[in-house]
């Protein structure tokens, strides 16, 4: 096992593809639900929720190149609260759920090609969502 990041510290990039030696963002605090997605360059991105209070939560990604070197650290969703768990979808997106009274579930593109969007999983008034699950089977 190897420690890649510590909360509150900048990540050190190890990929020769990286333009700088360290991330401009500090690694998020209170990491929670997470998943890994393939990238278009043969690498992958580790998506992780930040379960922080008062609109200081969100979703962040650590991007690895095809050799497993850290290439980038990015923010994919900000301004949310207590992003607890979530789930990877068959559409190669991450759903991040807020765990507080007016929380929402957000669909997030790991590659950052599309803006995060509220899902239709909850009522407009929101709710307290600790986790998320889905079923893509067709009952017909």
Backbone bond lengths (Angstrom), bond angles and torsions (degrees), N, CA, C in turn:
res aa  C-N    CA-C-N  psi(-1)  N-CA   C-N-CA  omega(-1)  CA-C   N-CA-C  phi
1 X - - - 1.446 - - 1.525 109.24 -
2 X 1.321 114.19 147.82 1.460 120.25 -179.37 1.526 108.35 -136.52
3 X 1.323 117.39 133.51 1.456 121.60 176.56 1.521 107.89 -79.34
4 X 1.331 116.13 122.17 1.463 121.55 -179.50 1.513 112.64 -98.75
5 X 1.338 116.54 -25.65 1.460 119.66 -176.10 1.515 109.90 -154.33
6 X 1.313 114.47 154.82 1.460 122.25 172.42 1.522 107.50 -129.32
7 X 1.320 115.71 137.04 1.467 120.53 -179.03 1.521 110.43 -53.09
8 X 1.329 115.14 134.36 1.451 121.18 177.06 1.522 115.14 83.94
9 X 1.348 118.18 -2.98 1.464 121.08 179.89 1.520 110.37 -113.58
10 X 1.322 116.21 154.14 1.466 120.55 176.46 1.527 109.65 -73.33
11 X 1.332 115.45 144.09 1.465 120.22 178.29 1.523 109.96 -79.84
12 X 1.303 115.91 143.75 1.468 121.27 175.21 1.520 107.77 -93.37
13 X 1.330 115.87 124.73 1.459 120.79 178.91 1.525 109.22 -83.71
14 X 1.333 115.27 136.74 1.464 120.32 -179.24 1.521 112.31 -115.71
15 X 1.328 117.65 -3.67 1.461 121.55 -179.05 1.531 110.59 -84.16
16 X 1.344 117.31 137.49 1.462 119.14 174.74 1.530 112.23 -66.26
17 X 1.340 117.82 -14.25 1.469 122.35 177.97 1.525 112.47 -77.66
18 X 1.340 118.00 -15.76 1.461 121.58 -176.44 1.517 110.56 -70.36
19 X 1.333 115.11 141.27 1.463 120.78 -179.01 1.529 112.51 -83.98
20 X 1.335 117.13 -20.98 1.461 121.60 178.86 1.521 108.93 -132.25
21 X 1.340 116.59 169.20 1.465 121.16 -178.29 1.524 112.51 -83.08
22 X 1.354 116.50 -28.14 1.462 120.66 -177.25 1.521 110.15 -135.80
23 X 1.317 114.84 157.47 1.471 120.36 176.68 1.520 109.89 -70.80
24 X 1.330 115.72 150.51 1.464 118.94 174.61 1.524 109.51 -78.97
25 X 1.331 117.17 -28.86 1.464 122.21 177.14 1.521 110.59 -85.22
26 X 1.311 115.52 146.92 1.465 120.25 172.00 1.532 107.79 -86.75
27 X 1.327 116.57 144.01 1.461 120.35 -178.53 1.526 109.09 -60.40
28 X 1.322 115.71 136.93 1.460 121.94 -173.65 1.530 113.17 -65.24
29 X 1.330 114.09 152.24 1.456 120.51 176.98 1.521 109.31 -91.42
30 X 1.298 115.96 161.26 1.466 124.32 177.14 1.529 113.08 53.20
31 X 1.349 117.70 52.48 1.465 119.01 177.99 1.525 110.68 -62.65
32 X 1.326 115.63 143.68 1.457 120.35 179.68 1.528 108.54 -136.09
33 X 1.322 118.29 -133.21 1.451 122.00 -174.83 1.521 112.90 -44.13
34 X 1.341 116.77 145.13 1.458 120.39 -176.18 1.528 110.76 -154.17
35 X 1.333 115.10 161.82 1.464 122.34 175.64 1.531 108.17 -157.49
36 X 1.315 115.89 164.53 1.468 122.19 179.64 1.523 108.95 -118.12
37 X 1.345 116.19 138.18 1.465 122.82 -178.97 1.525 109.56 -129.20
38 X 1.329 116.17 144.62 1.460 120.70 174.20 1.523 109.79 -72.05
39 X 1.338 116.37 148.24 1.464 121.01 175.57 1.526 109.05 -108.50
40 X 1.311 115.66 170.68 1.468 120.39 -177.40 1.525 112.95 -73.19
41 X 1.344 117.92 -16.14 1.464 119.98 -178.51 1.524 113.14 -97.73
42 X 1.330 117.68 14.73 1.462 121.43 178.47 1.515 113.55 89.04
43 X 1.313 116.97 0.35 1.462 120.57 177.37 1.510 110.65 -97.80
44 X 1.311 115.97 -152.50 1.450 120.39 177.95 1.516 109.02 -153.38
45 X 1.342 114.91 165.68 1.463 121.23 177.76 1.524 108.71 -130.22
46 X 1.318 115.07 130.12 1.460 123.35 177.77 1.525 106.94 -94.42
47 X 1.331 116.74 114.69 1.464 122.64 179.54 1.523 108.63 -98.21
48 X 1.335 116.23 135.20 1.457 120.52 -177.48 1.530 110.20 -142.20
49 X 1.322 115.45 137.53 1.460 121.81 175.68 1.520 110.69 -78.15
50 X 1.327 115.95 153.22 1.462 122.73 170.95 1.522 106.74 -114.75
51 X 1.324 116.94 111.74 1.466 121.14 -175.70 1.537 109.67 -90.25
52 X 1.327 115.77 68.34 1.459 122.70 -178.42 1.521 110.60 -107.24
53 X 1.315 116.09 152.43 1.464 123.14 -177.97 1.528 111.49 -81.39
54 X 1.336 115.33 168.43 1.466 124.58 166.73 1.526 114.40 52.68
55 X 1.304 116.99 52.20 1.471 123.53 176.71 1.521 113.22 61.28
56 X 1.337 116.97 23.48 1.470 121.11 177.24 1.525 111.46 -104.31
57 X 1.331 117.16 9.90 1.458 121.50 179.19 1.509 111.28 -90.68
58 X 1.329 115.13 -171.28 1.451 119.65 178.51 1.510 112.29 156.79
59 X 1.334 114.40 -160.75 1.466 122.17 179.02 1.528 107.74 -132.25
60 X 1.318 115.37 136.15 1.451 121.86 -178.51 1.520 109.68 -130.85
61 X 1.332 116.22 155.88 1.457 120.52 -178.50 1.522 112.57 -132.77
62 X 1.320 115.25 138.00 1.463 122.01 172.15 1.521 106.01 -105.80
63 X 1.334 116.01 118.62 1.460 120.11 -178.15 1.527 110.19 -98.72
64 X 1.326 115.52 132.80 1.455 123.40 179.21 1.524 109.44 -113.09
65 X 1.327 117.48 144.58 1.460 119.67 174.69 1.530 109.47 -81.04
66 X 1.311 117.91 -178.92 1.466 121.77 -175.35 1.530 112.89 -66.89
67 X 1.337 118.06 -13.27 1.460 121.63 177.34 1.523 112.91 -99.65
68 X 1.337 116.62 4.65 1.459 120.93 178.10 1.514 114.60 85.00
69 X 1.335 117.63 12.47 1.457 121.35 177.57 1.528 109.85 -87.33
70 X 1.333 116.27 142.79 1.462 120.63 178.56 1.521 108.63 -68.19
71 X 1.330 115.46 124.21 1.461 121.92 -175.83 1.527 112.84 -106.76
72 X 1.370 116.45 -36.01 1.457 119.84 -175.71 1.523 109.52 -161.72
73 X 1.329 115.40 158.92 1.463 123.01 173.76 1.526 106.08 -133.12
74 X 1.340 116.69 122.07 1.457 121.07 -170.96 1.523 111.88 -132.53
75 X 1.326 114.57 156.11 1.452 122.74 172.95 1.519 107.37 -98.64
76 X 1.333 117.61 130.39 1.460 121.10 -179.92 1.528 113.01 -112.99
77 X 1.332 118.31 -20.39 1.467 122.53 177.75 1.523 107.23 -150.68
78 X 1.339 116.78 130.04 1.465 120.80 178.63 1.522 109.94 -132.33
79 X 1.329 115.75 168.45 1.458 121.24 175.71 1.510 114.46 77.49
80 X 1.308 117.58 17.73 1.463 121.41 179.75 1.524 109.24 -108.96
81 X 1.327 116.63 172.85 1.466 121.78 -172.82 1.523 111.23 -126.65
82 X 1.320 115.25 131.75 1.473 123.67 175.12 1.529 112.86 47.93
83 X 1.314 116.58 55.73 1.465 120.61 176.55 1.525 107.67 -67.74
84 X 1.311 115.79 99.91 1.462 121.89 -173.21 1.521 109.51 -84.07
85 X 1.295 116.43 -95.64 1.456 118.59 -177.81 1.510 109.38 -104.50
86 X 1.292 115.74 -166.51 1.450 122.00 180.00 1.502 108.38 177.34
87 X 1.306 115.88 -155.85 1.450 118.68 179.50 1.507 112.49 -168.62
88 X 1.327 114.66 150.62 1.462 121.53 173.50 1.520 107.72 -80.73
89 X 1.327 116.78 139.19 1.460 120.72 -179.75 1.527 109.94 -104.71
90 X 1.334 117.23 163.77 1.467 120.61 175.59 1.534 112.14 -66.10
91 X 1.344 116.49 -13.18 1.468 121.63 -179.65 1.521 111.30 -91.77
92 X 1.332 115.23 12.50 1.472 122.68 177.83 1.522 112.15 62.10
93 X 1.341 115.37 39.57 1.453 121.81 173.01 1.523 108.32 -121.53
94 X 1.314 115.71 166.04 1.461 123.25 177.28 1.523 107.74 -112.24
95 X 1.323 117.74 131.31 1.456 121.57 174.21 1.523 107.32 -104.51
96 X 1.319 115.49 121.51 1.462 123.06 -178.84 1.517 108.66 -110.72
97 X 1.333 116.63 127.92 1.463 121.14 -175.69 1.518 111.13 -111.90
98 X 1.342 115.13 132.35 1.461 121.25 177.92 1.530 109.58 -84.22
99 X 1.323 115.54 135.49 1.456 121.15 -178.18 1.536 110.06 -108.19
100 X 1.345 114.79 74.35 1.463 121.41 172.67 1.524 107.72 -159.90
101 X 1.320 117.48 169.25 1.462 122.95 -170.56 1.513 117.68 -50.66
102 X 1.333 118.98 -36.32 1.460 121.69 -179.62 1.516 111.98 -110.67
103 X 1.335 116.38 24.25 1.453 121.84 -175.17 1.521 114.32 -65.30
104 X 1.319 114.32 158.21 1.456 122.99 177.80 1.524 108.76 -127.48
105 X 1.311 116.06 167.45 1.458 121.92 170.98 1.523 106.69 -110.04
106 X 1.322 116.54 130.46 1.459 123.14 -173.90 1.527 110.46 -115.28
107 X 1.310 116.20 135.26 1.470 121.01 173.28 1.533 107.37 -94.61
108 X 1.339 116.03 124.80 1.455 122.16 -172.27 1.528 109.37 -124.03
109 X 1.319 116.30 132.22 1.465 122.62 177.29 1.530 108.63 -85.02
110 X 1.327 119.02 114.79 1.462 120.93 -179.55 1.531 113.71 -57.20
111 X 1.320 117.43 -30.85 1.458 120.95 -178.72 1.527 112.37 -84.55
112 X 1.331 117.15 -10.26 1.459 120.92 178.57 1.514 114.23 74.33
113 X 1.326 117.60 19.30 1.467 120.53 -179.83 1.525 111.83 -79.61
114 X 1.345 116.56 -25.13 1.464 122.04 177.38 1.514 109.62 -122.71
115 X 1.329 116.83 148.35 1.461 121.48 177.75 1.527 109.39 -69.05
116 X 1.344 117.85 148.81 1.463 119.82 174.12 1.527 110.21 -60.16
117 X 1.310 116.12 147.14 1.471 120.47 -178.93 1.518 110.00 -137.96
118 X 1.351 115.55 142.94 1.460 119.75 173.69 1.520 107.70 -63.66
119 X 1.311 116.17 140.62 1.455 119.85 176.91 1.522 109.18 -87.73
120 X 1.300 115.51 175.09 1.461 121.00 175.23 1.518 110.79 -98.77
121 X 1.334 116.02 21.20 1.457 120.66 -178.10 1.522 112.73 -76.52
122 X 1.346 118.17 -16.62 1.468 120.80 -174.19 1.522 110.75 -130.18
123 X 1.315 115.49 166.66 1.455 121.87 175.17 1.526 108.95 -72.03
124 X 1.337 118.41 154.31 1.466 120.59 179.72 1.530 113.99 -55.62
125 X 1.337 117.56 -31.11 1.466 120.76 -179.73 1.522 112.24 -72.21
126 X 1.328 117.48 -15.66 1.458 121.19 178.58 1.507 112.85 91.35
127 X 1.319 114.46 -172.38 1.450 121.16 -178.45 1.511 110.56 -176.55
128 X 1.321 116.20 -177.98 1.456 123.88 -175.89 1.531 108.35 -104.44
129 X 1.332 118.04 100.77 1.461 122.12 -170.79 1.521 111.58 -113.38
130 X 1.325 114.74 107.93 1.461 120.05 179.19 1.522 111.53 -83.77
131 X 1.323 116.83 -27.71 1.463 119.30 -177.22 1.519 109.99 -152.94
132 X 1.323 114.97 174.94 1.454 121.32 -177.98 1.520 107.90 -145.61
133 X 1.323 115.92 140.80 1.458 121.87 174.13 1.521 107.43 -141.44
134 X 1.306 117.63 159.40 1.458 120.92 -179.94 1.517 109.74 -146.31
135 X 1.317 114.59 164.08 1.468 121.96 178.04 1.515 106.54 -137.54
136 X 1.327 117.17 120.10 1.456 120.53 -179.40 1.529 112.72 -101.89
137 X 1.318 117.04 10.85 1.456 118.67 178.73 1.520 109.82 -71.64
138 X 1.315 116.38 149.79 1.445 122.22 179.76 1.528 107.81 -102.26
139 X 1.349 117.86 110.96 1.453 120.05 -175.42 1.523 114.24 -71.69
140 X 1.340 117.54 -7.85 1.459 118.95 -178.34 1.469 111.80 -73.93
